[in-house]
Amino acid sequence: MRSRYDVTRSALSALMEGEPRYRVDQVWTALYEQMVDPAEMTTLPKALRARLEGELPSALDLLAESVSDKGTTIKWLWGLEGGARVETVLMLYPDRATVCVSSQAGCAMACGFCATGQAGFERHLTTGEIVEQVVRATQRARAAGRRVSNVVFMGMGEPFANYDRTWQSVERMHDDLGLSARHITVSTVGITPGIRRLAGERLPVNLAVSLHAANDELRNELVSINRRYPLDEVVAACQVWIASNNRRLSFEWALIDGVNDRTRDASELALIARPLRAHVNLIPLNPTPGWPTRGTPRAKVIAFRDHLKALGVNATVRANRGTDIDAACGQLAASTSGAALSRPVTFVRPSTAPAARA
């Protein structure tokens, strides 16, 4: 057990054997409704509180905290057992409060423009380590008089590479923390077995696919897992997911200057997004220290969005939050470690246009 939130209710009952049965309910309520540490569970005797403080440890050791956007963006860097580090971001909007959680320490997907992918993979997170990120962010939001309403799996790691623990954490957030499934979004770079598996789950969570390119030649370069799960397979899996719950699919598209932000790129994207009735979320690429890859200038971002709209695609531009505090996934870990990034990345745009997709 790495986190107190790894403990199931039955395991908690076994841990508290010899205590009155109602104590288990008190502890469970304190963990998931009150969201307090064992030392603060005032309904329990002091001796039991002290015992549980040792037997139900916190998994997250605060290494760094950054605050930006007039206090509405807060990012934490946590140390985990074994020396791994992960990041969590709380974003406060006028109408909602969103927590961006990590599912792995590092990432093995090796997307060349992503700070986490550049750092490599360390290990999977446990269910409790994922859930505890939401709890910690909720505690902070409550202190500001806000309630966390949304969770997005868009932090460090590929959620479907850690599918079982990711899904168990989703169930815990829904069943015990009380979050609506429709306010939980799982993001993937296109692990098609995971998309198909998600289609059969009991909770209708949202799906966001990090697309970034709409032809295999370029996507092989930007998102290396595309060589294993090419676009046709990703689209087919998305069709299965849509048919299973009739939810709107989202495509994430990080705009890289001169690479995937041309008129032709928008036209290719529209050919995929329009039949799926997918929403396209355009993301101005955050700069990563030591890497020459540049995000698309603002004027070109707006032009790209407008071209998509003219082609009948629902597209919006995500507002960059916390750029000054390294709030994109992996950036705070890189900046605090001082680790040198090992190689520059240069994307070469294919010289010939790919065949149009049906």
Secondary structure, 3 states (H helix, E strand, C coil): CCCHHHCCHHHHHHHCCCCCHHHHHHHHHHHHHHCCCHHHCCCCCHHHHHHHHHHCCCCCEEEEEEEEHHHCEEEEEEECHHHCEEEEEEEECCCCEEEECCCEEECCCCCCCCHHHHHCEEEECCHHHHHHHHHHHHHHHHHCCCCCCEEEECCCCCHHHHHHHHHHHHHHHHHCCCCCHHHEEEEECCCHHHHHHHHCCCCCCEEEEECCCCCHHHHHHHCHHHHCCCHHHHHHHHHHHHHHHCCCCEEEEEEECCCCCCHHHHHHHHHHHHHHCCEEEEEECCCCCCCCCCECCHHHHHHHHHHHHHCCCEEEECCCCCHHHCCCCCHHHHHHHCCCCCCCCCCCCCCCCCCCCC
